């Protein structure tokens, strides 16, 4: 795991490109092996190449190119450059260091690819000539040319380091740690040992080898990548409060230390009234301050999962600041979030949705402060149950009773106002209009409120049978279950951007995972297996899923 290897055979030359990221440093290590499998000597050139979009990802408005530069340093024998953030003036240096003597280089995309060329026919490769130019206020690349002579049967190996460093001293230290094939081999072995330890901590065995492969290998790998890259300072994006908490729970079975650090890292972005930022950024001026009502909900799920797994209740006593004023223990942070949601209710006794809950696409339902979410009601009941169990474990009978009282009130509100006669509604708009009602000619049935009715224990056995039947009849496809049915027919300014997705629908993987969890919780094991089988990429044609068979996409699109 954590390495890629690409092989090819062309014109009698077998090439192997091996790439990995070591555990301890911010760099990629490339190994290029060339073998002449023919009977005659061959002369050739190869061109290690990468694009340098240093702001994180390519945008239509490429302003970051105006604060980036790259050039070859003959003294250090590497391409060195710098990116300066336009708003914060934060800067970092990057380097691409070949562990061989290059015969040429390029730093401008125009020189290497060409104006009218693309990846299939780079100009520098066609001409077998590098431009040897600095890149400044240009789309940047790092490319080297290396001329090679291979006798019949001969093999040669070349290695390259590409990374970032805060200053020249750190850069030189990083390069020195990987400057020889022996050191690179040791780093790769350390990576293998890391994954051997992680993969063997919890092992799932079922008759389905596809599920075994995902549960034991690929899901662990994907969760680790989310925590390491997507929810880390290496990411160009803001850090979603909900996302960080969900990942913290996901990784607990094989890396509980990361769960603890994620929880403690997130707490300062909660407010003293219990609410939390939608997303936070390294620069506070870029915090996402939209009022997403579900953000603090996920603290309870992450903390309870951590304590169940480790038995370490000391985390509850750690004091962390609030975003606005004061500080509190992790236990108090957790309870503040649940109290906020449980008490911040509208005219139907359901939690206010404000600018969004788990579903980002319905953020207009409650932006005026009156819209309510049936799903959030079910979710907070589920979280309150877990927190009540925690309180009982701690001997905190007062809090246990408080949370159970919330749940009785909210459960009654759901079954009085959230039930539409055949299934559970999604919520109410600011104007009091039900969303997810049988009378609607669009989006009358929503997946999440049916699955969470089971997860939360809100639905009785008869309603559970009823909603399970209707989900199978109306939401099932050959690649999982769509979020709602029928699709939107028109833009709904009182709901949000989901109503712009016309007429296509999403089989959102996370919502399908909720369905799987609900079926496990409800004792419907055969149904849970079928749900999981439907969404496993390995069970589908990659050309249809548009995803690698070893990783879940965010969603599948169906017509």
C-alpha positions in Angstrom: 0.0 0.0 0.0 0.9 3.7 -0.4 3.0 3.1 -3.6 2.2 3.0 -7.2 4.0 1.1 -9.9 3.5 1.6 -13.7 5.1 -0.7 -16.2 5.3 -0.5 -20.0 7.2 -2.1 -22.8 7.9 -0.2 -26.0 10.5 -0.5 -28.8 12.4 -3.2 -26.8 12.6 -1.0 -23.6 10.8 -2.1 -20.5 10.2 0.8 -18.1 9.0 0.6 -14.5 7.9 3.8 -12.7 7.7 3.4 -8.9 6.3 6.2 -6.8 5.7 6.5 -3.0 5.4 9.0 -0.2 7.5 8.2 2.9 5.9 8.4 6.3 8.1 11.1 7.8 8.6 13.8 5.2 6.6 15.9 2.7 7.9 14.5 -0.6 7.4 12.0 -3.3 10.2 9.5 -4.2 10.3 8.4 -7.9 12.3 5.4 -9.1 12.5 4.9 -12.9 14.0 1.6 -14.1 14.9 1.1 -17.7 15.8 -2.3 -19.2 16.9 -3.1 -22.7 15.1 -6.5 -23.4 16.3 -6.5 -27.0 19.5 -7.9 -28.6 21.0 -4.6 -29.7 22.4 -1.5 -27.9 19.9 1.4 -27.7 20.3 5.1 -27.1 17.3 7.0 -25.7 16.2 10.0 -23.6 13.6 10.0 -20.8 11.9 13.0 -19.4 10.7 12.9 -15.7 7.9 15.5 -15.7 5.4 17.0 -13.3 3.1 20.1 -13.4 3.5 22.5 -10.5 0.2 24.0 -9.5 1.3 25.1 -6.1 -2.1 26.6 -4.9 -3.4 23.1 -4.6 -5.5 22.4 -7.7 -6.1 24.0 -11.0 -8.8 26.7 -11.1 -10.4 28.5 -14.1 -8.9 31.7 -12.7 -5.2 31.0 -12.5 -4.2 33.9 -10.3 -1.7 31.8 -8.3 0.7 31.6 -11.3 1.5 35.3 -10.7 3.0 34.5 -7.3 5.0 31.5 -8.3 8.4 30.9 -9.8 10.8 28.0 -10.6 14.4 27.7 -11.7 17.2 25.2 -11.9 20.0 25.6 -9.4 23.3 24.4 -10.8 24.8 24.6 -7.3 22.3 22.2 -5.8 21.5 20.4 -9.0 17.7 20.7 -8.6 14.7 22.7 -9.6 13.9 25.1 -6.8 10.9 27.4 -6.6 8.5 29.3 -4.4 4.8 29.9 -4.0 3.5 33.0 -2.2 -0.2 33.0 -1.0 -1.7 36.1 -2.5 -3.9 36.9 0.5 -1.8 35.9 3.5 1.7 36.3 2.1 2.5 32.8 3.5 5.1 31.2 1.4 6.7 27.8 1.0 9.6 26.5 -1.1 9.5 23.4 -3.2 12.2 21.3 -4.8 12.5 18.6 -7.5 15.9 16.9 -7.0 17.1 14.3 -9.5 19.6 11.9 -7.9 21.4 11.8 -11.3 23.1 14.3 -13.5 20.4 15.8 -15.9 21.1 16.8 -19.4 18.5 19.5 -19.5 15.5 20.9 -17.8 12.3 22.9 -18.2 10.3 25.1 -15.8 7.7 26.6 -18.1 4.8 24.5 -19.3 4.9 26.2 -22.7 8.5 25.1 -23.2 7.9 21.5 -22.3 4.3 20.7 -23.5 4.1 23.4 -26.1 1.4 25.9 -27.0 -0.6 23.5 -29.2 0.5 20.2 -27.9 -0.7 18.0 -25.0 0.5 15.2 -22.7 0.5 12.7 -25.6 3.0 14.7 -27.7 5.1 17.1 -25.5 7.1 19.4 -27.7 10.3 18.9 -25.7 10.0 15.1 -26.2 9.3 15.4 -29.9 12.3 17.7 -30.4 14.4 15.7 -27.9 15.5 19.1 -26.5 14.9 21.0 -23.3 14.5 24.7 -23.1 16.5 25.3 -20.0 14.4 28.3 -19.0 13.3 29.7 -15.7 9.5 29.9 -15.0 8.2 33.2 -13.6 4.6 34.4 -13.9 4.0 31.3 -16.0 2.2 28.0 -15.7 5.0 26.0 -14.1 6.4 22.5 -14.6 9.4 20.6 -13.4 10.9 18.4 -16.2 14.3 17.0 -16.8 15.9 15.3 -19.8 18.3 12.4 -19.3 20.2 10.7 -22.1 20.7 7.0 -21.6 22.6 4.2 -23.4 21.6 0.7 -22.7 23.5 -2.4 -23.9 21.5 -5.5 -24.8 20.1 -6.9 -21.5 21.3 -3.9 -19.5 19.2 -2.3 -16.8 19.7 1.2 -15.3 17.8 2.9 -12.4 17.3 6.5 -11.8 15.7 8.2 -8.7 14.2 11.6 -8.0 12.9 13.5 -5.0 10.1 16.0 -5.2 9.0 17.8 -2.0 8.5 21.0 0.0 10.6 22.6 2.6 10.1 25.7 4.8 13.7 26.9 4.3 17.0 25.8 2.7 18.2 24.0 5.8 15.1 21.8 6.0 15.3 21.1 2.2 18.9 19.9 2.5 18.1 17.8 5.5 15.2 16.1 3.7 17.3 15.4 0.6 20.1 14.0 2.7 17.7 11.5 4.4 16.9 10.0 1.0 20.0 10.6 -1.0 20.9 7.0 -1.7 19.1 3.9 -3.0 19.8 2.3 0.4 18.1 5.1 2.3 15.1 5.1 -0.1 14.8 1.3 0.3 14.7 1.7 4.1 12.0 4.3 3.9 9.9 2.0 1.7 10.3 -0.8 4.1 9.3 1.4 7.0 6.1 2.2 5.0 5.4 -1.5 4.5 5.8 -2.2 8.2 3.4 0.7 9.0 0.7 -0.8 6.9 1.3 -4.4 8.1 0.6 -3.2 11.6 -2.5 -1.2 10.6 -4.0 -3.9 8.5 -3.6 -6.7 11.0 -5.2 -4.8 14.0 -8.8 -5.6 12.9 -9.5 -8.3 10.3 -12.9 -9.1 8.8 -13.6 -12.5 7.3 -16.7 -13.2 5.3 -17.6 -15.6 2.4 -17.4 -12.5 0.1 -13.8 -11.9 -0.9 -14.7 -8.5 -2.3 -16.0 -7.3 1.1 -12.9 -8.8 2.8 -10.6 -6.9 0.5 -12.4 -3.6 1.1 -12.8 -4.0 4.8 -9.3 -5.2 5.5 -7.3 -3.2 3.0 -8.8 -0.5 0.8 -11.2 1.2 3.2 -8.4 1.5 5.8 -6.2 3.0 3.1 -8.8 5.5 2.0 -9.7 6.6 5.5 -6.0 7.0 6.3 -5.6 9.2 3.2 -8.5 11.4 4.2 -7.1 12.0 7.6 -3.5 12.5 6.4 -4.1 14.6 3.3 -7.7 15.9 2.9 -8.2 16.9 6.6 -4.6 18.1 7.2 -2.6 21.3 6.8 -1.3 19.8 3.5 -4.7 20.3 2.0 -5.5 23.5 0.1 -9.1 23.3 1.3 -10.7 24.4 4.5 -11.3 21.8 7.2 -14.9 20.7 7.6 -15.9 20.3 11.2 -18.2 17.5 10.3 -15.7 15.9 8.0 -12.9 15.8 10.5 -15.1 14.3 13.2 -16.5 11.6 10.8 -13.0 10.7 9.7 -11.9 10.6 13.4 -14.5 8.0 14.1 -13.6 6.1 10.9 -9.9 5.6 11.7 -10.4 4.7 15.4 -10.2 0.9 14.8 -6.7 1.0 13.5 -5.2 4.3 14.6 -6.9 5.6 17.7 -4.1 8.1 18.4 -5.1 9.9 15.2 -8.7 9.9 16.4 -7.7 11.6 19.6 -5.6 14.3 17.9 -8.4 15.1 15.4 -10.9 15.5 18.3 -8.6 17.9 20.2 -7.8 19.8 17.0 -11.4 20.5 16.2 -12.7 21.6 19.6 -11.4 25.2 19.4 -13.7 25.7 16.4 -16.8 25.2 18.4 -18.6 28.2 20.0 -19.5 28.5 23.7 -23.2 28.3 22.8 -22.5 24.8 21.4 -22.6 25.6 17.7 -19.5 25.2 15.5 -17.9 26.5 12.4 -18.9 24.9 9.1 -15.2 24.8 8.1 -12.1 26.4 9.5 -9.0 27.6 7.7 -5.4 28.2 8.6 -6.2 31.9 8.2 -9.2 32.8 10.4 -10.4 35.4 7.9 -11.2 32.4 5.6 -13.3 30.5 8.2 -16.6 29.3 6.8 -19.1 30.8 9.2 -22.3 29.5 7.6 -24.7 28.2 10.2 -24.7 24.5 9.5 -26.8 23.1 12.4 -25.3 19.6 12.4 -21.6 20.5 12.9 -21.4 19.9 16.7 -23.5 16.7 16.4 -20.5 14.7 15.3 -18.4 15.4 18.4 -20.5 12.8 20.3 -20.1 10.1 17.7 -16.3 10.6 17.5 -15.7 10.8 21.2 -17.9 7.9 22.1 -16.3 5.7 19.4 -12.8 6.6 20.8 -13.7 5.7 24.4 -15.4 2.5 23.4 -12.3 1.5 21.4 -9.6 2.5 23.8 -11.2 2.8 27.3 -9.4 6.1 27.6 -11.9 8.4 29.3 -9.1 10.8 30.3 -9.8 12.6 27.0 -13.0 13.9 28.5 -11.1 16.0 31.0 -8.8 17.7 28.5 -9.6 21.4 28.4 -9.9 23.1 25.0 -10.9 26.7 24.2 -14.0 27.8 22.5 -13.9 29.8 19.3 -15.4 32.9 20.8 -14.8 32.9 24.5 -13.9 30.7 27.4 -12.8 27.1 27.5 -14.2 23.7 28.6 -13.4 20.1 28.8 -14.0 17.8 25.9 -17.0 16.3 27.8 -18.5 19.8 28.2 -17.8 20.5 24.5 -19.7 17.4 23.6 -22.7 18.2 25.8 -22.8 21.8 24.6 -23.3 20.6 21.0 -26.1 18.2 21.9 -27.8 20.8 24.1 -27.6 23.4 21.3 -29.3 21.1 18.7 -31.8 19.5 21.1 -33.1 22.9 22.3 -32.8 25.0 19.1 -36.2 23.8 17.7 -38.9 25.3 15.5 -42.7 25.4 15.7 -43.0 21.6 15.0 -40.6 20.8 17.9 -37.9 19.7 15.4 -34.3 21.1 15.3 -33.8 24.2 13.1 -31.7 23.5 10.0 -30.5 27.1 9.5 -28.1 27.0 6.5 -27.8 23.3 6.3 -27.5 19.9 8.0 -25.6 16.8 6.7 -27.0 17.6 3.2 -25.2 20.7 1.9 -27.5 21.0 -1.0 -30.7 22.0 0.9 -29.2 25.0 2.6 -32.0 27.4 1.7 -34.6 25.5 3.7 -33.9 27.4 6.9 -31.7 30.4 6.2 -34.3 32.6 7.7 -34.2 30.7 11.0 -37.6 28.9 10.8 -36.9 25.8 8.6 -36.7 22.5 10.4 -34.9 19.2 9.7 -36.4 15.8 10.4 -33.1 14.2 9.6 -31.3 16.3 12.2 -33.9 15.4 14.8 -33.2 11.7 14.2 -29.5 12.3 14.2 -29.4 14.1 17.5 -31.5 11.4 19.0 -28.9 8.9 17.9 -26.1 11.0 19.3 -28.0 11.7 22.5 -28.3 7.9 23.0 -24.6 7.4 22.7 -23.8 10.3 25.0 -26.4 9.0 27.5 -24.6 5.7 27.5 -21.3 7.5 28.1 -22.9 9.5 31.0 -24.1 6.2 32.5 -20.6 4.8 32.2 -19.2 7.9 34.0 -21.9 7.7 36.7 -23.3 11.1 35.6 -27.0 10.3 36.2 -28.1 13.9 35.8 -26.8 14.2 32.3 -28.1 10.8 31.4 -31.6 11.8 32.4 -31.3 15.1 30.6 -30.4 13.5 27.3 -33.1 10.9 27.6 -35.7 13.6 28.3 -34.6 15.5 25.1 -35.1 12.3 23.1 -38.6 11.6 24.4 -39.7 15.1 23.3 -38.0 15.0 19.9 -39.2 11.5 19.2 -42.7 12.6 19.8 -42.3 15.6 17.5 -40.9 13.4 14.7 -43.7 10.9 14.9 -46.3 13.7 15.1 -45.0 16.1 12.4 -42.3 14.2 10.5 -44.4 11.2 9.5 -46.3 11.7 6.3 -48.5 8.7 6.4 -46.2 6.4 4.2 -42.7 7.6 5.1 -40.8 10.2 7.0 -40.5 13.7 5.6 -37.2 15.5 5.2 -38.2 18.7 7.0 -40.0 22.0 6.7 -39.0 25.2 4.8 -38.9 28.6 6.4 -42.4 29.1 5.2 -43.6 25.9 6.9 -43.9 23.9 3.7 -43.2 20.1 4.2 -40.2 18.8 2.2 -40.6 15.1 1.3 -44.4 14.8 1.4 -46.4 12.3 -0.6 -48.4 15.1 -2.2 -45.3 16.6 -3.9 -44.7 15.9 -7.5 -40.9 16.0 -7.0 -38.5 14.8 -4.2 -41.4 13.4 -2.2 -39.3 10.5 -0.8 -35.9 11.0 0.8 -33.5 8.2 1.7 -31.8 9.6 4.8 -34.9 10.1 6.9 -36.0 6.5 6.3 -32.6 5.0 7.2 -32.1 7.2 10.2 -35.5 6.5 11.5 -34.2 2.9 11.9 -30.7 4.0 13.2 -32.3 6.3 15.8 -35.0 3.8 16.9 -37.7 6.4 16.1 -39.8 4.1 13.9 -41.9 1.2 15.3 -41.8 -2.2 13.7 -44.7 -1.5 11.4 -43.4 1.8 10.2 -39.9 0.2 9.8 -41.4 -2.5 7.5 -43.3 0.2 5.6 -40.3 2.5 4.9 -38.0 -0.3 4.1 -40.5 -1.6 1.4 -40.9 1.9 -0.2 -37.2 2.5 -0.3 -36.6 -0.8 -2.1 -39.4 0.0 -4.6 -38.6 3.6 -5.4 -34.9 4.4 -4.6 -33.0 1.2 -5.6 -30.8 1.2 -8.7 -28.2 -1.3 -9.9 -25.5 0.9 -8.2 -27.1 1.6 -4.9 -29.9 3.9 -3.7 -30.6 7.5 -4.9 -31.0 10.3 -2.4 -34.6 11.1 -3.3 -37.4 10.3 -5.8 -38.7 11.7 -8.1 -35.9 14.1 -9.1 -36.4 17.9 -9.0 -38.4 19.3 -11.9 -37.6 22.9 -11.3 -35.4 25.2 -9.2 -36.6 25.5 -5.7 -35.2 28.7 -4.0 -36.7 27.5 -0.7 -34.6 24.3 -0.8 -31.2 24.9 -2.3 -28.8 24.0 -5.1 -29.9 20.3 -5.2 -32.9 21.5 -7.1 -30.5 22.6 -9.9 -29.6 18.9 -10.5 -32.3 18.2 -13.1 -33.1 15.5 -14.0 -30.1 13.5 -12.9 -29.8 11.9 -9.5 -27.0 10.9 -7.2 -26.4 7.5 -5.6 -24.5 9.2 -2.8 -22.2 6.7 -1.2 -22.3 8.2 2.3 -26.1 8.0 2.3 -25.9 4.4 1.2 -23.5 3.7 4.0 -26.1 5.1 6.4 -28.6 2.6 4.9 -26.1 -0.2 5.4 -25.5 0.9 9.1 -29.3 1.1 9.7 -29.8 -2.4 8.4 -27.0 -3.7 10.6 -28.5 -1.9 13.6 -32.0 -3.1 12.9 -30.9 -6.7 12.5 -31.5 -6.9 8.7 -28.2 -8.6 7.9 -29.1 -10.0 4.5 -30.4 -6.6 3.4 -27.2 -4.9 4.7 -25.1 -7.3 2.7 -27.1 -6.6 -0.5 -26.7 -2.8 0.1 -23.0 -3.0 0.5 -22.6 -5.3 -2.5 -24.5 -2.8 -4.7 -22.1 0.1 -3.9 -18.8 -1.8 -3.9 -16.8 -0.5 -7.0 -15.2 -3.9 -7.5 -18.7 -5.2 -8.4 -19.1 -2.8 -11.3 -17.4 -1.9 -14.6 -14.9 0.9 -13.9 -15.9 2.6 -17.2 -19.4 2.9 -15.7 -18.5 4.0 -12.2 -15.7 6.3 -13.4 -13.7 5.2 -10.4 -10.8 2.9 -9.7 -12.0 -0.5 -8.5 -10.1 -0.1 -5.2 -11.7 3.1 -3.9 -15.2 4.5 -3.4 -16.2 7.6 -5.4 -18.2 10.3 -3.7 -21.3 9.2 -5.6 -22.5 7.4 -8.7 -24.7 9.4 -11.2 -27.8 7.8 -12.6 -30.3 9.1 -15.1 
